[in-house]
Amino acid sequence: MRIRLLLLCLAGLIVVAGWRQVTRSNRLRPQPNPLTAWRSAAEDLERRLALTPGDAATRSELARVYFVHEEFARCLEHLNTLCIQQPGNAQIHARLALTQRSLGQMVAALASARRVVKLQPNHAEAWQLQGELLAAQGLDDAAIAAFDRALVLNSASYEALLGKARSLETLYGEQRPVSTAAILRPVERAVALQPERTDGLNTLARMLFTLTGEVARATTLARKSLRLNPESAYPHLILAEIMLASPTAGQLTEAAEHAQAAAERDTRNPEPLYLLGKTRWRQRRVKEAIAALERSLRIRSLPQTVYLLSLAYQRDGQPDRARRFAEVYRRWNGFLEQRKVLQAALRHRPRDLELHCRFAELYLSTGDVAPAENWLRKAELLAPKSPRVRQLWRGLEEQKRNPPPHPFAVDDL
């Protein structure tokens, strides 16, 4: 009986893992031409389905085709119909959860993943997906519990191991009682299981550098990741940070090269350009530092960018600009100090509803909706019917409709 149960679970994992894998691999391919053969195949399936709407096998295949080619909205339509036709089919609900996540419908995806484990409690992939969705919503305690459940069912789950490590790291960042050894243990195991996967190598390299200061090993892992995937920005970013930690002249040159490479590969991330500006500042190339930092700020404002620009403008003989940036950084530093006080209080009172609400208010005051929403979800778990939480939700929804000016934004660049 136990062997048969394990085989059933394995079969479920293989089916859903296939859907996950096609998404992962498909991101590496160029977008398909609208006139490619798969569209003709999809149209043929649509015609067959119009004649026999109850044909679940055809509808399932059509949903799979749309998912593979990232037509997630169309895939969702067919999966919703399949869920109505076969409400007790755990695999359909698992595919629905993956599709909803791909569309950014995190709350709906979590509900679907929970439906899977209700139908099939030993569905390791669904527990793992629950963990990822809970972590994405800032519910890291619950995420860790879901990852642990997935690992009980499948101790070699790479994604669950990485997910657990990242959630533990988040709690560590909130100054919760989490040891660095506990954070590193699951990611070390993931890398041991699949040493050629770069997401694990990058995660372990970053954690070793930031949590334990193991520069030599972090550098080796990041370089290995870069060899395996030269087009990735992330290992370049890690290596730039490592080189800047205690740089020699040669390491500053290498840090600039890695920061520039990361900026070229990830144009939506302000961090590589900030690191490039920091490197140029260390090299006393002030105008080049200002140029890189201003480019970083145009992507997104970071406190460290604002601070370094205030210093660079002062050095460059632009005192008015330096003062303006210093004032923005002062406001930002005030926000960081308030957050630090709340984090310290939360260590002693982790289930204090008022502290969770004050965190949400703090982020709403800056216009940062995503972290505010995460704290409200945590507050809702503590007190689902709290009038204060409902009031904050209304404020959050209003900010989504009418975003206020960001208090740390800097114009006129």
C-alpha positions in Angstrom: 0.0 0.0 0.0 2.8 2.4 0.9 4.7 1.7 -2.3 1.5 2.3 -4.4 1.0 5.6 -2.6 4.5 6.7 -3.3 4.1 5.8 -7.0 0.9 7.8 -7.2 2.7 10.8 -5.6 5.6 10.4 -8.0 3.2 10.4 -11.0 1.7 13.6 -9.8 5.0 15.2 -9.4 6.1 14.2 -12.9 3.0 15.7 -14.5 3.1 19.0 -12.7 6.9 19.3 -12.9 6.5 19.0 -16.6 4.3 22.1 -16.7 6.8 23.9 -14.5 9.8 22.8 -16.6 8.3 24.0 -19.9 7.9 27.5 -18.4 11.5 27.5 -17.1 12.9 26.4 -20.4 10.6 28.5 -22.5 11.9 31.7 -21.0 15.2 31.0 -22.7 13.6 30.9 -26.1 12.7 33.9 -28.3 9.0 34.7 -28.5 7.3 32.6 -31.1 6.2 34.0 -34.5 2.3 34.4 -34.6 2.2 32.2 -37.7 4.1 29.2 -36.3 2.9 25.7 -36.5 1.8 25.5 -32.9 -0.9 28.1 -33.5 -2.3 26.0 -36.4 -2.3 23.0 -34.0 -4.1 25.1 -31.3 -6.7 26.2 -33.8 -7.3 22.6 -34.9 -7.8 21.6 -31.2 -10.2 24.6 -30.8 -12.3 23.4 -33.7 -12.5 19.9 -32.4 -13.5 21.2 -29.0 -16.2 23.4 -30.5 -17.8 20.2 -31.8 -17.4 18.2 -28.6 -17.2 20.6 -25.7 -17.2 17.8 -23.2 -14.0 16.2 -24.5 -11.7 16.7 -21.5 -8.7 15.1 -23.1 -8.7 17.6 -26.0 -9.3 20.5 -23.7 -6.5 19.4 -21.5 -4.1 19.2 -24.4 -5.2 22.6 -25.7 -4.5 24.1 -22.2 -1.1 22.4 -22.2 -0.3 23.9 -25.7 -1.3 27.4 -24.5 0.7 27.1 -21.3 3.9 25.9 -23.1 3.7 28.9 -25.4 2.9 31.3 -22.6 -0.7 32.1 -23.7 -1.7 32.0 -20.0 -5.0 33.8 -20.3 -6.3 31.2 -22.9 -4.9 28.4 -20.9 -6.7 29.7 -17.8 -10.1 29.7 -19.6 -9.8 26.0 -20.5 -8.5 25.0 -17.1 -11.4 26.7 -15.4 -13.8 24.7 -17.5 -11.9 21.5 -16.7 -12.1 22.3 -13.0 -15.9 22.5 -13.4 -16.0 19.3 -15.4 -13.7 17.4 -13.1 -13.8 19.1 -9.7 -12.0 16.2 -7.9 -9.0 16.1 -10.3 -6.0 17.3 -8.3 -3.8 17.6 -11.3 -6.1 20.1 -13.1 -6.1 22.2 -9.9 -2.3 22.0 -9.8 -2.0 23.2 -13.4 -4.5 25.9 -12.6 -2.4 27.1 -9.7 0.7 27.3 -11.9 -1.1 29.2 -14.6 -2.6 31.7 -12.1 0.8 32.3 -10.7 2.2 33.0 -14.2 -0.6 35.6 -14.6 0.4 37.2 -11.2 -2.9 36.0 -9.6 -1.1 35.0 -6.4 -4.1 34.8 -4.0 -6.1 32.7 -6.5 -3.1 30.5 -7.2 -2.7 29.9 -3.4 -6.3 28.9 -3.1 -5.9 26.4 -6.0 -2.7 25.0 -4.5 -4.6 24.5 -1.2 -7.4 22.7 -3.1 -4.8 20.3 -4.5 -3.5 19.2 -1.1 -7.1 18.9 0.1 -7.8 16.5 -2.7 -4.4 14.8 -2.5 -2.6 15.5 0.8 0.7 13.9 -0.3 1.1 16.0 -3.4 4.7 17.3 -2.7 4.7 19.7 -5.7 1.6 21.4 -4.5 3.0 21.9 -1.0 6.1 23.4 -2.5 4.0 25.7 -4.7 2.1 26.8 -1.6 5.4 27.7 0.0 6.5 29.8 -3.0 3.1 31.6 -3.1 3.0 32.2 0.7 6.6 33.6 0.5 5.7 35.9 -2.4 2.9 37.3 -0.2 5.3 37.9 2.7 3.9 35.0 4.8 7.3 33.3 5.4 6.4 31.4 8.6 3.6 29.7 6.8 5.8 29.3 3.7 8.5 27.4 5.7 5.8 25.1 7.1 4.7 24.3 3.5 8.2 23.8 2.3 8.9 21.4 5.3 5.8 19.4 4.3 7.0 19.2 0.7 10.4 18.0 1.9 8.9 15.3 4.1 7.2 14.0 1.0 10.2 14.5 -1.3 13.5 15.2 0.5 15.3 15.9 -2.8 12.9 18.7 -3.9 15.4 21.4 -5.2 12.8 24.2 -5.3 11.5 23.5 -1.8 15.1 23.5 -0.4 15.9 26.8 -2.0 12.5 28.3 -1.1 12.9 27.3 2.6 16.4 28.9 2.7 15.1 32.1 1.2 12.2 32.3 3.6 14.5 31.7 6.6 16.8 34.4 5.3 13.8 36.8 5.2 13.0 36.0 8.8 16.7 36.5 9.7 16.5 40.0 8.0 13.5 40.8 10.2 15.8 40.0 13.2 14.0 36.8 14.1 15.9 34.1 16.0 17.2 32.2 12.9 20.8 31.0 12.7 22.9 31.4 9.6 23.6 27.6 9.7 19.8 27.0 9.5 19.6 29.2 6.4 22.6 27.7 4.7 21.7 24.0 5.4 18.9 23.6 2.8 20.6 25.5 0.0 23.8 23.5 0.6 21.8 20.4 0.1 20.1 21.7 -3.0 23.5 22.5 -4.6 24.9 19.1 -3.6 21.9 17.4 -5.3 22.1 19.5 -8.5 25.6 21.1 -8.7 25.1 22.4 -12.3 22.0 24.5 -11.6 22.9 28.2 -11.5 20.0 29.4 -9.3 21.3 27.3 -6.4 24.9 28.3 -7.0 24.0 32.0 -7.1 21.9 31.8 -4.0 24.6 29.9 -2.0 27.3 32.3 -3.3 25.3 35.4 -2.2 24.4 33.9 1.2 28.0 32.8 2.0 29.2 36.3 1.2 26.5 38.3 3.0 25.8 36.0 5.9 29.2 34.4 6.8 31.8 36.4 4.9 33.2 33.3 3.1 34.6 35.3 0.2 36.8 32.6 -1.3 34.0 30.0 -1.6 31.4 32.6 -2.7 33.7 33.7 -5.5 34.3 30.1 -6.6 30.6 29.4 -6.8 29.8 32.7 -8.6 32.5 32.0 -11.2 31.2 28.5 -11.7 27.7 29.9 -12.2 29.0 32.4 -14.8 30.8 29.6 -16.7 27.6 27.6 -16.8 25.5 30.6 -17.9 27.6 33.5 -19.3 24.5 35.6 -20.2 23.2 35.8 -16.7 23.5 39.1 -14.9 23.3 37.7 -11.3 26.8 36.1 -10.9 28.3 39.3 -12.3 26.4 41.3 -9.7 27.7 39.0 -6.9 31.3 39.2 -8.1 31.1 43.0 -8.3 29.9 43.1 -4.7 32.7 40.7 -3.6 35.4 42.7 -5.4 34.1 45.9 -3.7 34.2 44.5 -0.2 38.0 45.1 0.4 39.3 46.1 -3.0 42.8 46.5 -4.4 43.2 48.6 -7.5 43.0 45.4 -9.7 39.8 44.3 -7.9 38.2 47.7 -8.5 38.9 47.3 -12.2 37.3 43.9 -12.1 34.4 45.1 -10.1 33.7 47.8 -12.7 33.8 45.1 -15.5 31.3 42.9 -13.6 29.0 45.8 -12.8 29.0 46.9 -16.4 28.3 43.3 -17.6 25.4 43.0 -15.1 23.9 46.3 -16.2 24.0 45.2 -19.9 22.3 41.9 -19.1 19.6 43.3 -16.7 18.5 46.8 -17.8 15.6 47.0 -15.3 17.7 46.5 -12.2 19.3 49.7 -10.6 21.8 47.7 -8.5 24.5 47.0 -11.2 24.6 50.7 -12.1 24.8 51.7 -8.5 27.8 49.3 -8.1 29.4 50.7 -11.2 29.0 54.2 -9.7 30.4 53.1 -6.4 33.4 51.6 -8.1 34.0 54.8 -10.1 33.7 56.8 -6.8 36.3 54.5 -5.2 38.5 55.1 -8.2 38.1 58.9 -7.8 36.5 59.1 -11.2 33.7 61.4 -9.9 32.0 62.4 -13.1 31.8 58.8 -14.3 30.4 57.9 -10.8 27.7 60.6 -11.1 26.7 59.4 -14.6 26.3 55.8 -13.5 24.5 56.7 -10.3 22.1 59.0 -12.2 21.3 56.2 -14.6 20.6 53.8 -11.7 18.3 56.4 -10.2 16.3 56.7 -13.4 15.5 53.0 -13.1 14.5 53.1 -9.4 15.5 55.1 -6.4 17.7 53.3 -3.8 18.8 54.9 -0.6 22.5 54.1 -1.1 22.3 55.7 -4.6 20.9 58.9 -3.2 23.5 59.0 -0.4 26.4 58.4 -2.7 25.1 61.0 -5.2 25.0 63.6 -2.5 28.7 63.0 -1.8 29.6 62.9 -5.5 27.8 66.2 -6.2 29.6 67.9 -3.3 32.9 66.7 -4.6 32.0 67.8 -8.1 31.2 71.4 -7.0 27.4 71.1 -7.2 26.5 72.1 -3.6 22.8 72.8 -4.2 22.3 69.4 -5.8 24.3 67.8 -3.0 22.1 69.4 -0.3 18.9 68.3 -2.1 20.0 64.7 -2.3 21.3 64.8 1.3 17.8 65.9 2.4 16.1 63.1 0.5 18.5 60.6 2.1 17.8 62.1 5.6 14.1 61.3 5.0 14.9 57.9 3.8 17.2 57.3 6.8 14.4 58.3 9.1 12.2 55.6 7.5 14.9 53.0 8.0 15.3 54.0 11.6 11.5 53.6 12.2 11.6 50.2 10.5 14.6 49.1 12.7 12.6 50.1 15.9 9.6 48.1 14.7 11.7 45.1 13.9 13.3 45.2 17.4 9.8 45.3 19.0 8.6 42.5 16.8 11.4 40.2 18.0 9.8 40.3 21.5 6.1 40.4 20.3 5.9 38.5 17.1 2.1 38.2 17.2 1.4 41.8 18.1 -1.3 43.0 15.7 -0.5 46.7 16.3 3.1 46.2 15.3 2.0 44.5 12.0 -0.4 47.4 11.3 2.3 50.0 12.0 4.6 48.2 9.6 1.9 48.4 6.9 1.4 52.1 7.7 5.1 52.8 7.5 5.3 51.3 4.0 2.1 53.0 2.9 3.6 56.3 4.0 6.3 55.8 1.4 3.9 54.5 -1.3 5.5 51.0 -1.3 2.3 49.0 -1.8 3.8 45.5 -2.1 5.5 45.3 1.4 2.5 47.1 3.0 0.3 44.4 1.5 2.5 41.7 2.9 2.3 43.1 6.4 -1.5 43.4 6.1 -1.7 39.7 5.1 0.2 38.8 8.2 -2.0 41.0 10.3 -5.1 39.4 8.8 -3.9 36.0 9.9 -3.7 37.3 13.4 -7.1 39.0 13.4 -9.2 38.3 10.3 -12.0 40.7 11.4 -10.0 43.6 12.8 -11.5 47.0 11.9 -8.0 48.5 11.9 -6.8 46.0 9.3 -9.8 46.6 7.1 -9.2 50.3 7.3 -5.6 49.9 6.2 -6.7 47.6 3.3 -9.0 50.4 2.1 -6.1 52.9 2.3 -3.9 50.4 0.3 -6.5 50.0 -2.4 -6.8 53.7 -2.7 -3.1 54.0 -3.1 -3.2 51.4 -5.9 -5.8 53.5 -7.7 -4.1 56.8 -7.1 -0.4 56.3 -6.3 1.0 59.3 -4.3 4.4 60.9 -5.2 7.2 58.8 -3.7 8.8 60.8 -0.8 12.2 59.5 -1.7 12.0 60.2 -5.5 14.4 62.6 -7.0 13.4 64.6 -10.1 15.3 66.7 -12.6 18.0 64.2 -13.5 
